[in-house]
Every structure is written in C-alpha cells, then in structure tokens.
C-alpha cells in the first residue's frame, strides 16, 4: 500500500516537473523567437550614422525617425550611392541642390567633392528638408518636394486636381514621387515603432 502511494506521489512529482520543464521551454522559445525577430527587424532598419542623425535632426528640429526614414528610402545607408538622376550619398542630394544649399547657408568652405562625406551629406540633407518643411508646412508635401523639387510641388499645390487647400497634396501626379512619399512615411513609422527616440 505504501509502495503504491509512493509510486503515485512519484508519478505526480514527475508530471509536475515535466510540466514545469515544458512551460520553461515554451517561455524560452517564445522569448528567443521574439529576440530573434527583433534582431532581424533591427538589422533591416539599422541605426547607422546615428551620431550624425541625432545631431542634425536636433539642429534642424526634425524627428529622428523621419531622417532615418529618408536615408533608408534614399540610399539604404550606402554612403557612395548614386541615383539615375545623379543624386549622391546617404540622403541623395544632387550637386545643383548641394550648391544651392551651400549658398543659402553661406558656406564657402565646402565644395561638390564633399557631398559624399556622411556627416556633410546628412547635415545638408536635414538642412534642405528643413527649408522645404518651413516653406510647405505639411510633412508629406515637404517629402514630395525633396523628391520632385520645389517647382513641381508649387505647381501641384496651385492645381485643384492635386490640392484643394494649397498646402496638402491629395494626389501626386508623378508615380515615382507618390510611391516615394508613401515609402518614406512607412519607413519613418517603422523606425518610430521599433526604437524609442524620446531620450536621444
């Protein structure tokens, strides 16, 4: 009788131990899978050049997730990137736009050859975007201007087919720019979702 009771208690103990092991295993797997997935996502949305992004996003009063979103969309963090339109570097600035920005900033020490330098490219990418944001007020409109140029955006804002209030673009006639704005906003929102920039 005692032997049967001991065997019953041993069986209960073994079942409990097995249950604990299984629960720990499930917990470990879920935790590991979460960490694994987070690492994959962060590798796809990296914080490369974060020192420069933080500095110039703050200097020009831009959200850090927006600047990362633009870089991700423009060059995917390739500092030597060149577009088919001749835009260069991390934030894909054309030589003409870079020269215009240098004149606006009254900078006589830099030249076109400096455009590939990550710090300079990020600084003037942020500077140019700040000018567009000050001019157009609406973030998506400024993003469209960063891609298509001020002239095109100003024409669209005067056209009732594309804008009803002269500020917001309800429709962007260039398919490339339309896709670009959506992509930048999606990348910006993803960075905001993944990272906490509030204390950066």
C-alpha positions as CSV (number, residue, x, y, z in Angstrom):
1,X,0.0,0.0,0.0
2,X,2.8,2.4,1.0
3,X,4.7,1.4,-2.1
4,X,1.7,2.2,-4.3
5,X,1.3,5.5,-2.6
6,X,5.0,6.4,-3.1
7,X,4.7,5.4,-6.7
8,X,1.6,7.6,-7.1
9,X,3.4,10.5,-5.5
10,X,6.5,10.0,-7.6
11,X,4.3,10.0,-10.7
12,X,2.6,13.2,-9.7
13,X,6.0,14.8,-8.9
14,X,7.4,13.7,-12.3
15,X,4.3,15.1,-14.1
16,X,4.8,18.4,-12.3
17,X,8.5,18.6,-13.1
18,X,7.8,17.7,-16.7
19,X,5.1,20.4,-16.8
20,X,7.5,23.0,-15.4
21,X,10.2,22.0,-17.9
22,X,7.7,22.2,-20.8
23,X,6.5,25.6,-19.6
24,X,10.0,26.9,-19.3
25,X,10.8,25.5,-22.7
26,X,7.8,27.3,-24.2
27,X,8.7,30.5,-22.4
28,X,12.4,30.3,-23.6
29,X,11.3,29.6,-27.2
30,X,8.8,32.5,-27.2
31,X,11.5,34.8,-25.7
32,X,14.2,33.6,-28.1
33,X,11.9,33.9,-31.1
34,X,10.9,37.4,-30.0
35,X,14.6,38.5,-29.6
36,X,15.4,36.8,-32.9
37,X,12.6,38.6,-34.8
38,X,13.5,41.9,-33.2
39,X,17.2,41.5,-34.2
40,X,16.1,40.7,-37.8
41,X,13.9,43.7,-37.9
42,X,16.6,46.0,-36.4
43,X,19.1,44.7,-39.0
44,X,16.7,45.7,-41.7
45,X,16.1,49.1,-40.1
46,X,19.5,49.9,-38.7
47,X,20.7,53.0,-36.7
48,X,23.7,53.6,-38.9
49,X,25.3,57.1,-38.7
50,X,23.1,57.7,-35.6
51,X,25.6,60.2,-34.1
52,X,25.2,62.5,-37.1
53,X,21.5,61.8,-37.5
54,X,20.8,62.8,-33.8
55,X,23.0,65.9,-34.1
56,X,21.5,67.3,-37.3
57,X,17.9,66.2,-36.6
58,X,18.1,68.2,-33.4
59,X,19.8,71.1,-35.0
60,X,17.2,71.5,-37.7
61,X,14.3,70.4,-35.5
62,X,13.4,67.2,-37.4
63,X,12.2,63.9,-36.0
64,X,15.0,61.4,-35.9
65,X,12.7,58.7,-37.2
66,X,12.0,60.9,-40.3
67,X,15.7,61.4,-41.0
68,X,16.3,57.7,-40.7
69,X,13.3,57.0,-42.9
70,X,14.6,59.3,-45.6
71,X,18.1,57.7,-45.5
72,X,16.6,54.2,-45.6
73,X,14.4,55.2,-48.6
74,X,17.1,57.2,-50.5
75,X,20.2,55.1,-50.2
76,X,19.6,52.3,-47.7
77,X,22.6,53.7,-45.8
78,X,25.1,53.4,-48.7
79,X,27.3,56.5,-48.4
80,X,28.5,56.1,-52.0
81,X,25.1,55.7,-53.5
82,X,24.4,57.3,-56.9
83,X,20.9,57.6,-58.4
84,X,20.0,57.5,-62.1
85,X,19.1,61.2,-61.7
86,X,22.6,62.0,-60.4
87,X,21.7,62.3,-56.7
88,X,24.6,61.4,-54.4
89,X,25.3,60.0,-50.9
90,X,23.2,58.9,-48.0
91,X,20.4,61.4,-48.4
92,X,20.8,61.6,-52.2
93,X,21.5,65.2,-52.9
94,X,22.1,66.4,-56.4
95,X,25.2,68.6,-57.0
96,X,23.0,71.5,-58.0
97,X,20.9,71.3,-54.9
98,X,24.0,70.9,-52.8
99,X,25.5,74.1,-54.3
100,X,22.1,75.9,-53.7
101,X,22.1,74.8,-50.1
102,X,25.7,75.9,-49.5
103,X,24.8,79.4,-50.9
104,X,21.7,79.5,-48.7
105,X,23.9,78.5,-45.7
106,X,26.6,81.0,-46.7
107,X,29.1,78.2,-46.6
108,X,32.2,79.0,-48.6
109,X,34.5,76.2,-47.3
110,X,32.8,73.2,-48.8
111,X,32.7,72.1,-52.4
112,X,30.9,69.4,-54.5
113,X,33.5,66.8,-53.7
114,X,32.4,66.9,-50.0
115,X,28.9,65.7,-50.8
116,X,29.8,62.0,-50.2
117,X,31.1,62.7,-46.7
118,X,28.4,61.2,-44.4
119,X,28.4,64.0,-41.8
120,X,28.1,66.7,-44.5
121,X,25.6,64.8,-46.6
122,X,23.3,64.3,-43.5
123,X,23.8,67.9,-42.3
124,X,22.7,69.3,-45.7
125,X,20.1,66.7,-46.3
126,X,18.5,67.8,-43.0
127,X,19.1,71.5,-43.8
128,X,17.4,71.1,-47.2
129,X,14.5,69.2,-45.8
130,X,14.1,71.9,-43.1
131,X,13.8,74.6,-45.7
132,X,11.2,72.6,-47.5
133,X,9.2,72.0,-44.3
134,X,9.3,75.7,-43.4
135,X,8.1,76.5,-46.9
136,X,5.4,73.9,-47.3
137,X,4.4,73.3,-43.6
138,X,2.9,69.8,-44.3
139,X,5.4,67.0,-43.8
140,X,4.2,64.8,-46.8
141,X,4.3,67.9,-49.1
142,X,7.9,68.6,-48.0
143,X,8.8,64.9,-48.6
144,X,7.3,65.3,-52.1
145,X,9.4,68.4,-52.7
146,X,12.5,66.6,-51.5
147,X,11.9,64.0,-54.3
148,X,10.4,66.1,-57.1
149,X,11.7,69.6,-56.4
150,X,10.1,72.8,-55.2
151,X,9.0,73.9,-58.6
152,X,6.9,70.8,-59.3
153,X,5.3,70.8,-55.9
154,X,4.4,74.5,-56.1
155,X,2.7,73.9,-59.4
156,X,0.7,70.9,-58.0
157,X,-0.4,73.0,-55.0
158,X,-1.9,75.6,-57.4
159,X,-3.8,72.9,-59.3
160,X,-7.2,71.9,-57.9
161,X,-6.8,68.4,-59.3
162,X,-4.0,67.8,-56.8
163,X,-4.6,70.2,-53.9
164,X,-7.8,71.7,-52.5
165,X,-6.2,73.9,-49.9
166,X,-2.9,74.9,-51.5
167,X,-1.0,73.1,-48.7
168,X,-1.9,69.4,-48.8
169,X,-1.4,67.2,-51.9
170,X,-4.4,65.0,-52.2
171,X,-3.0,63.4,-55.3
172,X,0.6,63.4,-56.6
173,X,0.7,63.1,-60.4
174,X,4.2,61.7,-60.5
175,X,4.0,58.0,-59.8
176,X,7.6,57.9,-58.6
177,X,7.1,60.7,-56.1
178,X,3.7,59.3,-55.0
179,X,5.5,56.0,-54.2
180,X,8.4,57.8,-52.6
181,X,6.2,59.7,-50.1
182,X,4.5,56.5,-49.1
183,X,7.8,54.7,-48.6
184,X,9.4,57.5,-46.6
185,X,6.3,57.6,-44.3
186,X,6.2,53.8,-43.9
187,X,10.0,53.7,-43.0
188,X,9.5,56.7,-40.6
189,X,6.7,54.9,-38.9
190,X,8.6,51.7,-38.7
191,X,11.6,53.4,-37.0
192,X,9.2,55.1,-34.6
193,X,7.6,51.7,-33.8
194,X,11.0,49.9,-33.3
195,X,13.0,52.5,-31.4
196,X,12.5,54.9,-28.6
197,X,14.0,58.3,-29.7
198,X,12.4,60.2,-26.8
199,X,15.6,60.3,-24.8
200,X,18.1,60.5,-27.7
